[in-house]
């Protein structure tokens, strides 16, 4: 769910149970419309995630990359992009409960990614978002370097060359074709 318009004045377009970028995540409530949801019932809101990991990527095309990242990942997880504010978020909710939240904020000189999650999930979530952005920004040699508030080592993705991105795409396509051929042979 990628949005590109600004919600009506006085409303924040967020999934039911999600909070603003600076707060913790709540639980989904299917009975509350997303466009009018202000905050979850405090009795159902979990505590803030203990780990924050931040990556600031210098680029003059921050809004373009932010929108592309949210749009692309929004096909599998919850995402929102506000064109006017040049910011948005991603909720890692594919498997049910929210495992982490990325706030995505573009400025004239950089793209800032801020992850909130549990420490044991940080490496995986940093990699998923970071490698997507490194692939999108291969022509600009984007590198995503994560710094964690708990002092543990963050991960790094990129920079990738356009040739590396193309080679991965070819390998992925070949694997899909081989799997389809294998499935067709087993069906016969």
Backbone as a chain_set.jsonl record, in Angstrom:
{"seq": "XXXXXXXXXXXXXXXXXXXXXXXXXXXXXXXXXXXXXXXXXXXXXXXXXXXXXXXXXXXXXXXXXXXXXXXXXXXXXXXXXXXXXXXXXXXXXXXXXXXXXXXXXXXXXXXXXXXXXXXXXXXXXXXXXXXXXXXXXXXXXXXXXXXXXXXXXXXXXXXXXXXXXXXXXXXXXXXXXXXXXXXXXXXX", "coords": {"N": [[0.847, -1.169, 0.0], [1.16, 1.764, -1.112], [1.093, 5.145, -0.706], [0.644, 8.251, -2.308], [-0.398, 10.672, -1.884], [-1.364, 13.467, 0.168], [-2.844, 13.05, 3.34], [-6.155, 14.123, 4.468], [-6.382, 17.306, 6.14], [-5.606, 17.292, 9.569], [-5.736, 14.585, 9.88], [-3.822, 11.624, 10.024], [-2.495, 9.466, 7.766], [-2.167, 6.336, 8.453], [-1.554, 2.845, 9.035], [-3.996, 1.003, 10.899], [-3.242, 1.06, 14.26], [-0.582, 1.768, 13.969], [1.946, 4.169, 14.776], [3.135, 7.583, 14.824], [6.343, 8.548, 13.331], [8.156, 8.935, 15.518], [7.332, 7.363, 17.61], [6.287, 4.346, 19.375], [5.113, 1.132, 18.108], [1.754, 0.113, 17.587], [-0.955, -2.245, 18.002], [-2.826, -3.814, 15.408], [-6.135, -2.815, 14.617], [-8.85, -3.825, 13.238], [-11.345, -2.671, 13.161], [-11.078, 0.051, 13.162], [-10.905, 2.73, 10.966], [-8.167, 3.373, 8.777], [-7.539, 6.005, 7.923], [-8.562, 7.687, 9.853], [-7.519, 6.959, 12.217], [-6.151, 7.69, 15.262], [-4.607, 6.939, 17.567], [-3.637, 3.859, 19.117], [-5.52, 1.942, 21.509], [-4.215, 2.405, 24.678], [-3.925, 0.164, 26.324], [-3.451, -1.924, 24.619], [-1.14, -1.341, 23.281], [2.182, -2.168, 22.551], [5.388, -1.958, 24.246], [7.938, 0.443, 23.316], [10.252, -0.362, 20.706], [13.422, -1.716, 21.588], [15.77, -1.186, 20.142], [17.315, 1.13, 18.009], [18.315, 1.833, 14.788], [20.223, 3.647, 12.51], [20.645, 4.939, 9.236], [22.243, 7.197, 7.167], [22.205, 8.35, 4.03], [24.087, 9.961, 1.721], [22.819, 11.769, -0.972], [21.664, 13.448, -3.863], [19.287, 12.792, -4.871], [17.372, 12.009, -3.017], [14.548, 12.012, -2.366], [13.471, 10.711, -4.587], [14.68, 8.153, -4.365], [13.703, 7.416, -1.835], [10.908, 7.311, -2.25], [10.853, 5.304, -4.24], [11.881, 3.098, -2.822], [9.939, 2.729, -0.753], [7.649, 2.323, -2.335], [8.35, 0.011, -3.833], [8.845, -1.947, -1.804], [6.439, -1.829, -0.542], [4.736, -3.544, -1.834], [4.835, -5.961, -0.597], [4.9, -5.556, 2.157], [3.535, -3.276, 4.627], [3.468, 0.051, 3.558], [4.016, 3.596, 3.295], [4.1, 6.674, 1.605], [4.619, 10.111, 1.62], [4.338, 12.567, -0.586], [4.501, 15.437, -0.397], [5.774, 15.897, 2.077], [8.051, 14.484, 1.667], [8.624, 12.038, 2.916], [8.156, 8.895, 4.626], [7.137, 5.567, 5.59], [7.897, 2.127, 6.408], [6.43, -0.88, 7.415], [7.368, -3.851, 8.799], [5.426, -6.247, 8.494], [4.672, -8.575, 7.277], [4.536, -11.253, 8.111], [2.526, -11.197, 9.966], [2.477, -10.055, 13.043], [3.997, -6.837, 13.689], [7.352, -6.617, 12.978], [9.302, -4.754, 12.798], [9.962, -1.269, 12.179], [10.581, 1.074, 9.657], [11.45, 4.355, 9.264], [11.455, 6.694, 6.699], [13.104, 9.362, 5.452], [13.527, 12.039, 3.359], [15.836, 14.545, 2.393], [17.235, 17.538, 0.944], [19.866, 16.84, 0.63], [20.334, 14.233, 1.576], [19.225, 10.824, 2.316], [17.495, 9.537, 4.951], [17.267, 6.701, 6.91], [15.541, 5.109, 9.432], [15.451, 2.586, 11.661], [13.406, 0.75, 13.852], [13.39, -1.846, 16.09], [13.653, -5.202, 17.491], [16.726, -6.26, 19.003], [17.696, -8.786, 18.023], [16.615, -8.953, 15.495], [17.712, -6.969, 13.971], [20.02, -7.197, 12.174], [18.992, -8.677, 9.963], [16.763, -7.103, 9.085], [18.002, -4.627, 8.557], [19.631, -5.481, 6.443], [17.738, -6.299, 4.47], [16.329, -3.899, 3.749], [18.505, -2.199, 3.23], [19.981, -3.501, 1.144], [18.16, -3.432, -0.943], [17.988, -0.652, -1.397], [20.667, -0.141, -2.07], [20.823, -1.568, -4.472], [18.922, -0.165, -6.061], [20.245, 2.264, -6.179], [22.635, 1.787, -7.537], [23.873, 2.963, -9.802], [24.53, 5.416, -8.777], [26.308, 4.709, -6.885], [25.411, 4.149, -4.222], [25.806, 3.619, -0.767], [24.831, 1.943, 2.145], [25.101, 2.455, 5.421], [24.739, 1.322, 8.592], [24.147, 2.561, 11.87], [23.914, 1.759, 15.216], [21.98, 2.452, 18.142], [22.505, 1.051, 20.467], [25.156, 0.549, 20.575], [26.139, -1.746, 19.386], [27.541, -3.36, 16.446], [26.474, -2.101, 13.393], [25.212, -3.053, 10.134], [26.437, -3.052, 6.683], [25.512, -2.207, 3.394], [26.213, -2.309, -0.023], [28.55, -0.089, -1.704], [27.1, -1.102, -4.841], [27.864, -2.264, -8.127], [26.451, -1.425, -11.335], [26.745, -3.658, -12.97], [26.924, -5.781, -11.144], [24.343, -5.759, -10.09], [22.86, -6.345, -12.394], [23.869, -8.927, -12.98], [22.916, -10.347, -10.768], [20.159, -10.129, -11.219], [19.94, -11.582, -13.608], [20.729, -14.159, -12.699], [18.714, -14.665, -10.83], [16.486, -14.747, -12.527], [17.147, -16.978, -14.096], [17.068, -18.987, -12.14], [14.327, -18.922, -11.474], [13.241, -19.758, -13.937], [14.342, -22.355, -14.122], [13.118, -23.553, -11.912], [10.46, -23.436, -12.745], [10.55, -25.11, -14.998], [11.224, -27.52, -13.767], [8.987, -27.918, -12.16], [7.076, -28.226, -14.158], [7.919, -30.606, -15.343], [7.539, -32.411, -13.245], [4.817, -32.314, -13.013], [3.968, -33.685, -15.199]], "CA": [[0.0, 0.0, 0.0], [1.955, 2.975, -1.19], [0.278, 6.323, -0.905], [1.431, 9.376, -2.794], [-1.11, 11.914, -1.637], [-1.38, 13.889, 1.56], [-4.139, 12.828, 3.963], [-6.87, 15.348, 4.802], [-5.865, 18.037, 7.285], [-6.071, 16.782, 10.851], [-5.653, 13.127, 9.909], [-2.562, 11.04, 9.603], [-2.772, 8.212, 7.076], [-1.314, 5.259, 8.934], [-2.341, 1.647, 9.269], [-4.548, 0.924, 12.243], [-2.287, 0.601, 15.249], [0.761, 2.315, 13.776], [2.112, 5.497, 15.34], [3.997, 8.501, 14.085], [7.708, 8.062, 13.288], [8.932, 9.009, 16.748], [6.727, 6.605, 18.69], [6.302, 2.891, 19.253], [4.077, 0.559, 17.272], [0.599, -0.445, 18.282], [-1.501, -3.43, 17.377], [-3.844, -3.485, 14.42], [-7.518, -2.881, 15.02], [-9.537, -3.814, 11.957], [-12.575, -1.893, 13.228], [-10.775, 1.476, 13.087], [-10.42, 3.094, 9.638], [-6.785, 3.854, 8.793], [-7.397, 7.444, 7.722], [-8.993, 8.442, 11.019], [-6.929, 6.358, 13.399], [-5.254, 8.621, 15.943], [-3.67, 6.185, 18.4], [-4.27, 2.644, 19.599], [-5.865, 1.89, 22.917], [-2.958, 2.207, 25.394], [-3.833, -1.16, 26.926], [-3.005, -2.896, 23.62], [0.084, -0.866, 22.639], [3.39, -2.718, 23.162], [6.449, -0.993, 24.557], [8.776, 0.832, 22.191], [11.327, -1.295, 20.405], [14.622, -1.29, 22.313], [16.908, -0.848, 19.289], [17.151, 2.056, 16.887], [19.47, 1.792, 13.894], [20.041, 4.754, 11.571], [21.553, 5.073, 8.093], [22.082, 8.46, 6.444], [22.826, 8.115, 2.734], [24.195, 11.202, 0.945], [22.372, 11.716, -2.359], [20.844, 14.574, -4.294], [18.007, 12.246, -5.341], [16.838, 11.321, -1.842], [13.101, 11.803, -2.457], [13.246, 9.683, -5.617], [15.031, 6.856, -3.799], [12.776, 7.111, -0.744], [9.631, 6.902, -2.841], [11.058, 4.025, -4.916], [12.035, 2.07, -1.795], [8.641, 2.488, -0.117], [6.754, 1.773, -3.345], [8.764, -1.351, -4.148], [8.648, -2.832, -0.664], [5.029, -1.762, -0.188], [3.995, -4.64, -2.469], [4.883, -7.129, 0.287], [4.674, -5.12, 3.526], [2.833, -1.999, 4.67], [4.306, 1.207, 3.296], [3.339, 4.862, 3.039], [4.992, 7.757, 1.184], [3.968, 11.409, 1.513], [5.078, 13.374, -1.569], [4.75, 16.801, 0.075], [6.735, 15.885, 3.185], [9.2, 13.665, 1.25], [8.906, 11.069, 3.97], [7.22, 7.791, 4.712], [7.56, 4.492, 6.478], [7.653, 0.728, 6.068], [6.199, -1.737, 8.569], [7.626, -5.255, 8.504], [4.262, -6.94, 9.032], [4.303, -9.621, 6.324], [4.225, -12.505, 8.8], [1.52, -10.962, 10.998], [2.831, -8.939, 13.923], [5.022, -5.929, 13.173], [8.682, -6.992, 13.459], [10.15, -3.571, 12.772], [9.463, -0.11, 11.448], [11.57, 1.964, 9.048], [11.015, 5.683, 8.853], [12.228, 7.08, 5.525], [12.988, 10.813, 5.372], [14.397, 12.602, 2.334], [16.137, 15.977, 2.432], [17.9, 17.951, -0.296], [21.224, 16.288, 0.545], [20.483, 12.831, 1.985], [18.076, 9.994, 2.652], [17.704, 8.984, 6.292], [16.479, 5.518, 7.248], [15.598, 4.857, 10.872], [14.826, 1.303, 11.993], [13.083, 0.413, 15.24], [13.119, -3.279, 16.143], [14.323, -5.972, 18.541], [18.134, -6.447, 18.615], [17.924, -10.017, 17.256], [16.094, -8.792, 14.127], [18.34, -5.814, 13.335], [20.855, -7.557, 11.022], [18.154, -9.095, 8.829], [15.969, -5.985, 8.575], [18.941, -3.681, 7.944], [20.058, -6.032, 5.16], [16.638, -6.285, 3.497], [16.096, -2.536, 3.253], [19.763, -1.652, 2.72], [20.381, -4.077, -0.146], [17.248, -2.898, -1.96], [18.405, 0.713, -1.716], [21.961, -0.219, -2.77], [20.542, -1.987, -5.857], [18.288, 0.95, -6.762], [21.205, 3.35, -6.333], [23.931, 1.292, -8.03], [24.481, 3.951, -10.719], [25.042, 6.505, -7.941], [27.197, 4.082, -5.891], [24.891, 4.337, -2.871], [26.186, 2.677, 0.288], [23.968, 2.095, 3.312], [25.889, 2.101, 6.599], [23.857, 1.421, 9.746], [24.714, 2.832, 13.189], [22.916, 1.376, 16.215], [22.013, 3.201, 19.401], [22.96, 0.227, 21.585], [26.603, 0.397, 20.49], [26.53, -2.922, 18.603], [27.913, -3.049, 15.067], [25.461, -2.131, 12.362], [25.684, -3.678, 8.9], [26.649, -2.175, 5.535], [25.124, -2.751, 2.099], [26.68, -1.475, -1.114], [27.952, 0.2, -3.013], [27.078, -2.144, -5.865], [28.006, -1.764, -9.49], [25.325, -1.826, -12.186], [27.009, -5.018, -13.469], [26.557, -6.716, -10.073], [22.883, -5.773, -10.024], [22.404, -7.069, -13.585], [24.227, -10.342, -12.817], [21.978, -10.917, -9.804], [18.855, -10.23, -11.888], [20.018, -12.722, -14.542], [20.766, -15.391, -11.91], [17.388, -14.844, -10.258], [15.609, -15.151, -13.627], [17.51, -18.355, -14.447], [16.562, -19.849, -11.072], [12.874, -19.012, -11.641], [12.975, -20.584, -15.112], [14.678, -23.738, -13.777], [12.074, -24.037, -11.011], [9.248, -23.627, -13.547], [10.764, -26.315, -15.804], [11.178, -28.653, -12.842], [7.58, -28.094, -11.779], [6.36, -28.733, -15.333], [8.309, -32.011, -15.517], [6.93, -33.197, -12.173], [3.382, -32.345, -13.249], [3.662, -34.64, -16.289]], "C": [[0.888, 1.225, 0.0], [1.042, 4.127, -1.512], [1.169, 7.434, -1.445], [0.712, 10.699, -2.593], [-1.077, 12.234, -0.15], [-2.763, 13.641, 2.138], [-4.833, 14.15, 4.269], [-6.277, 15.986, 6.057], [-6.469, 17.48, 8.567], [-6.009, 15.278, 10.959], [-4.274, 12.696, 9.461], [-2.868, 9.691, 9.0], [-1.754, 7.174, 7.534], [-2.166, 4.024, 9.1], [-2.87, 1.657, 10.695], [-3.494, 0.366, 13.183], [-0.89, 1.15, 15.08], [0.793, 3.739, 14.303], [2.932, 6.364, 14.417], [5.435, 8.03, 14.172], [8.441, 8.044, 14.616], [8.356, 8.16, 17.876], [6.789, 5.115, 18.431], [5.165, 2.428, 18.362], [2.951, 0.022, 18.115], [0.144, -1.698, 17.571], [-2.604, -3.019, 16.433], [-5.229, -3.666, 15.007], [-8.347, -2.72, 13.752], [-10.799, -2.964, 11.983], [-12.339, -0.397, 13.12], [-10.257, 1.821, 11.702], [-9.027, 3.719, 9.724], [-6.7, 5.374, 8.725], [-7.826, 8.264, 8.933], [-8.378, 7.927, 12.302], [-5.922, 7.303, 14.036], [-4.206, 7.89, 16.761], [-4.375, 4.935, 18.897], [-4.655, 2.806, 21.066], [-4.586, 1.582, 23.691], [-2.815, 0.813, 25.993], [-3.353, -2.212, 25.93], [-1.699, -2.501, 22.947], [1.309, -1.469, 23.322], [4.403, -1.618, 23.445], [7.241, -0.67, 23.3], [9.835, -0.232, 21.948], [12.62, -0.796, 21.047], [15.781, -0.837, 21.428], [16.495, 0.124, 18.199], [18.447, 1.992, 16.093], [19.216, 2.812, 12.788], [21.089, 4.679, 10.467], [21.226, 6.392, 7.409], [22.892, 8.345, 5.166], [22.887, 9.429, 1.958], [23.761, 10.974, -0.505], [21.524, 12.944, -2.662], [19.473, 14.119, -4.784], [17.306, 11.475, -4.22], [15.339, 11.036, -1.953], [12.768, 10.721, -3.478], [13.525, 8.295, -5.046], [14.097, 6.461, -2.654], [11.445, 6.608, -1.266], [9.763, 5.537, -3.51], [11.154, 2.88, -3.909], [10.689, 1.722, -1.165], [7.668, 1.842, -1.103], [7.077, 0.312, -3.634], [8.445, -2.31, -2.994], [7.194, -2.868, -0.219], [4.172, -2.805, -0.878], [3.927, -5.858, -1.557], [4.603, -6.791, 1.749], [3.956, -3.776, 3.481], [3.811, -0.851, 4.465], [3.468, 2.434, 3.02], [4.381, 5.891, 2.645], [4.174, 9.019, 1.02], [4.834, 12.285, 0.609], [5.459, 14.748, -1.024], [5.808, 16.852, 1.164], [8.029, 15.167, 2.81], [9.62, 12.71, 2.363], [7.833, 9.987, 3.968], [7.725, 6.756, 5.683], [7.259, 3.139, 5.856], [7.445, -0.028, 7.368], [6.449, -3.18, 8.149], [6.559, -6.096, 9.185], [3.81, -8.098, 8.149], [3.875, -10.903, 7.014], [3.203, -12.323, 9.915], [1.895, -9.785, 11.867], [3.954, -8.094, 13.316], [6.363, -6.283, 13.819], [9.636, -5.81, 13.5], [9.508, -2.482, 11.944], [10.646, 0.692, 10.939], [10.893, 3.284, 8.753], [11.982, 6.126, 7.773], [12.018, 8.58, 5.335], [14.018, 11.347, 4.383], [14.601, 14.093, 2.585], [16.816, 16.32, 1.11], [19.253, 17.276, -0.47], [21.376, 14.831, 0.957], [19.143, 12.154, 2.22], [18.39, 9.35, 3.989], [16.729, 7.836, 6.513], [16.643, 5.274, 8.735], [14.775, 3.617, 11.181], [14.587, 1.227, 13.489], [12.69, -1.056, 15.257], [13.728, -3.894, 17.389], [15.76, -6.218, 18.088], [18.383, -7.687, 17.751], [17.416, -9.935, 15.817], [16.853, -7.733, 13.327], [19.148, -6.185, 12.094], [20.01, -7.855, 9.788], [17.39, -7.909, 8.231], [16.847, -4.904, 7.954], [19.333, -4.172, 6.554], [18.948, -5.911, 4.115], [16.437, -4.898, 2.899], [17.359, -1.984, 2.604], [20.144, -2.19, 1.358], [19.44, -3.62, -1.257], [17.693, -1.496, -2.376], [19.739, 0.718, -2.461], [21.763, -0.648, -4.22], [19.921, -0.84, -6.649], [19.306, 2.036, -7.086], [22.561, 2.923, -6.844], [24.612, 2.307, -8.941], [25.068, 5.146, -9.963], [25.978, 6.003, -6.849], [26.721, 4.311, -4.457], [25.38, 3.226, -1.947], [25.332, 2.991, 1.504], [24.742, 1.562, 4.514], [25.029, 2.376, 7.828], [24.645, 1.662, 11.025], [23.614, 2.606, 14.216], [23.1, 2.139, 17.522], [22.515, 2.386, 20.574], [24.466, -0.016, 21.565], [27.063, -0.833, 19.732], [26.826, -2.502, 17.167], [26.711, -3.151, 14.138], [26.054, -2.764, 11.108], [25.875, -2.628, 7.806], [26.216, -2.919, 4.278], [25.589, -1.77, 1.028], [28.032, -0.879, -0.807], [28.062, -0.999, -3.948], [27.301, -1.494, -7.222], [26.761, -2.155, -10.28], [25.5, -3.247, -12.727], [26.646, -6.07, -12.419], [25.036, -6.851, -9.965], [22.317, -6.571, -11.194], [22.696, -8.557, -13.472], [23.277, -11.022, -11.842], [20.609, -11.107, -10.445], [18.838, -11.405, -12.863], [19.993, -14.053, -13.789], [19.393, -15.699, -11.309], [16.396, -15.324, -11.322], [15.882, -16.6, -14.02], [16.986, -19.337, -13.402], [15.045, -20.017, -11.17], [12.519, -19.913, -12.812], [13.259, -22.052, -14.831], [13.606, -24.336, -12.865], [10.782, -24.31, -11.776], [9.361, -24.886, -14.411], [10.661, -27.562, -14.941], [9.753, -28.957, -12.439], [6.784, -28.672, -12.939], [6.674, -30.216, -15.558], [7.648, -32.894, -14.455], [5.424, -33.316, -12.388], [3.015, -33.365, -14.337], [3.645, -36.029, -15.809]], "O": [[1.321, 1.665, 1.065], [0.297, 4.084, -2.491], [2.336, 7.532, -1.063], [1.165, 11.734, -3.08], [-0.796, 11.369, 0.68], [-3.762, 13.98, 1.504], [-4.178, 15.19, 4.327], [-5.741, 15.296, 6.924], [-7.671, 17.228, 8.649], [-6.214, 14.739, 12.047], [-3.647, 13.337, 8.617], [-3.453, 8.842, 9.672], [-0.62, 7.145, 7.055], [-3.378, 4.131, 9.286], [-2.263, 2.249, 11.589], [-2.92, -0.691, 12.921], [-0.073, 1.005, 15.988], [-0.221, 4.436, 14.279], [3.369, 5.923, 13.354], [5.741, 7.183, 15.012], [9.296, 7.181, 14.813], [8.85, 8.231, 19.001], [7.285, 4.674, 17.394], [4.348, 3.234, 17.914], [3.166, -0.467, 19.224], [0.797, -2.159, 16.634], [-3.248, -1.99, 16.632], [-5.46, -4.574, 15.807], [-8.523, -1.608, 13.254], [-11.284, -2.567, 10.923], [-13.299, 0.364, 12.997], [-9.248, 1.255, 11.283], [-8.744, 4.498, 10.634], [-5.868, 5.973, 9.407], [-7.476, 9.441, 9.022], [-8.7, 8.427, 13.38], [-4.935, 7.673, 13.4], [-3.019, 8.201, 16.652], [-5.592, 4.948, 19.082], [-4.168, 3.698, 21.76], [-3.924, 0.587, 23.392], [-1.696, 0.327, 26.155], [-2.897, -3.281, 26.337], [-1.191, -3.254, 22.117], [1.477, -1.313, 24.532], [4.286, -0.498, 22.948], [7.214, -1.429, 22.331], [10.261, -0.921, 22.876], [12.887, 0.405, 21.053], [16.692, -0.167, 21.915], [15.46, -0.041, 17.553], [19.539, 2.085, 16.655], [18.136, 2.844, 12.198], [22.26, 4.396, 10.719], [20.065, 6.671, 7.107], [24.119, 8.253, 5.207], [21.846, 9.963, 1.575], [24.281, 10.085, -1.181], [20.764, 13.415, -1.816], [18.604, 14.94, -5.076], [16.721, 10.417, -4.454], [14.906, 9.921, -1.66], [11.875, 9.904, -3.249], [12.725, 7.374, -5.212], [13.742, 5.289, -2.524], [10.917, 5.604, -0.787], [8.877, 4.695, -3.364], [10.574, 1.815, -4.12], [10.34, 0.547, -1.058], [6.943, 0.915, -0.741], [6.179, -0.529, -3.674], [7.842, -3.362, -3.204], [6.761, -3.833, 0.412], [2.995, -2.945, -0.548], [3.049, -6.704, -1.726], [4.123, -7.64, 2.501], [3.788, -3.201, 2.406], [4.854, -0.787, 5.116], [2.331, 2.324, 2.56], [5.435, 5.98, 3.276], [3.141, 9.005, 0.351], [5.929, 12.693, 0.993], [6.603, 15.179, -1.168], [6.647, 17.752, 1.173], [9.006, 15.233, 3.557], [10.797, 12.593, 2.702], [6.758, 10.145, 3.389], [8.616, 7.016, 6.492], [6.478, 3.024, 4.911], [8.199, 0.16, 8.323], [5.796, -3.676, 7.23], [6.75, -6.593, 10.295], [2.672, -8.553, 8.266], [2.95, -11.574, 6.556], [3.033, -13.224, 10.736], [1.665, -8.636, 11.489], [4.757, -8.589, 12.526], [6.5, -6.255, 15.042], [10.668, -5.866, 14.168], [8.63, -2.735, 11.119], [11.593, 0.962, 11.678], [9.873, 3.324, 8.065], [13.194, 5.956, 7.91], [10.898, 9.027, 5.089], [15.221, 11.138, 4.543], [13.666, 14.809, 2.942], [16.95, 15.455, 0.245], [19.741, 17.15, -1.593], [22.428, 14.236, 0.722], [18.095, 12.792, 2.31], [19.422, 8.696, 4.148], [15.522, 7.984, 6.325], [17.765, 5.236, 9.241], [13.559, 3.598, 10.988], [15.447, 1.589, 14.291], [11.78, -1.473, 14.54], [14.259, -3.184, 18.244], [15.995, -6.373, 16.89], [19.205, -7.638, 16.836], [17.766, -10.787, 15.0], [16.651, -7.619, 12.118], [18.983, -5.55, 11.053], [20.283, -7.346, 8.701], [17.372, -7.731, 7.013], [16.479, -4.323, 6.933], [19.369, -3.393, 5.6], [19.199, -5.466, 2.996], [16.382, -4.746, 1.678], [17.29, -1.368, 1.541], [20.585, -1.429, 0.496], [19.874, -3.437, -2.394], [17.766, -1.19, -3.567], [19.92, 1.505, -3.39], [22.455, -0.152, -5.109], [20.335, -0.566, -7.775], [19.238, 2.658, -8.146], [23.55, 3.618, -6.614], [25.827, 2.488, -8.851], [25.987, 5.806, -10.449], [26.398, 6.773, -5.985], [27.521, 4.628, -3.578], [25.367, 2.048, -2.306], [25.131, 4.154, 1.852], [25.005, 0.364, 4.611], [24.636, 3.516, 8.079], [25.686, 1.044, 11.244], [22.527, 3.175, 14.115], [24.22, 2.43, 17.944], [22.917, 2.959, 21.587], [24.996, -0.707, 22.435], [28.254, -0.969, 19.453], [26.415, -1.428, 16.726], [26.02, -4.17, 14.108], [27.262, -2.986, 11.032], [25.519, -1.462, 7.982], [26.51, -4.102, 4.111], [25.389, -0.561, 1.147], [28.6, -1.143, 0.252], [28.993, -1.798, -3.856], [26.969, -0.327, -7.434], [26.086, -3.121, -9.926], [24.517, -3.962, -12.922], [26.121, -7.13, -12.76], [24.52, -7.951, -9.77], [21.404, -7.377, -11.016], [21.851, -9.375, -13.836], [22.874, -12.163, -12.07], [19.966, -12.136, -10.238], [17.852, -12.137, -12.944], [19.301, -14.981, -14.206], [18.964, -16.852, -11.284], [15.568, -16.196, -11.059], [14.946, -17.365, -14.253], [16.507, -20.414, -13.757], [14.528, -21.117, -10.975], [11.61, -20.738, -12.712], [12.492, -22.915, -15.258], [13.229, -25.496, -13.029], [10.087, -25.288, -11.501], [8.397, -25.639, -14.547], [10.066, -28.557, -15.356], [9.353, -30.119, -12.381], [5.913, -29.516, -12.732], [5.789, -30.99, -15.923], [7.241, -34.016, -14.755], [4.819, -34.311, -11.988], [1.883, -33.848, -14.385], [3.407, -36.949, -16.59]]}, "num_chains": 1, "name": "protein.A"}
